[in-house]
Amino acid sequence: VQMVESGGDLVQAGGSLTLSCTASGFSFGKYAMVWFRQAPGKSREGVAAIDGEEAHRTRYADSVKGRFTITLDHAKKTLYLQMNSLTPEDTALYYCAKKRGICWLPSLSGSDYDSWGLGTQVTVSS
């Protein structure tokens, strides 16, 4: 199993970015997928999750609700995170992961996921 994140960049506050996570080595559509982030000196935070089979099933952290959108493309085996209205508080290393097991659970807890990528850096300047 491999996850490769991309799309991170330096952006001004109020700007937008789209992150991608290309997955391989497992049945992409059968697993829930998640985006996490970790800022320097802070604990890892679950950002958004999506059901691999029923993409209308999503969950967002309160801190990003209404600004971020998680989607996936089965044909490309790619997970996306559209981020709008970015603030300096969104600065972090963003990771994707797949859920342990195929049952949907609207979880943003790291212990429910495995096969983490190396991350992509998002930096928002004020």
Buried (B, 14 or more C-beta within 10 A) or exposed (E): EEBBBEBBBEBEEEBEBBBBBBBEEBEBBEBBBBBBBBBEEEEBBBBBBBBBEEBEBBBBBEEBEEBBBBBBEEEEBBBBBBBBEBEEEBBBBBBBBBBBEBEBBEBBEBEBBEBBBEBBEBBBEE
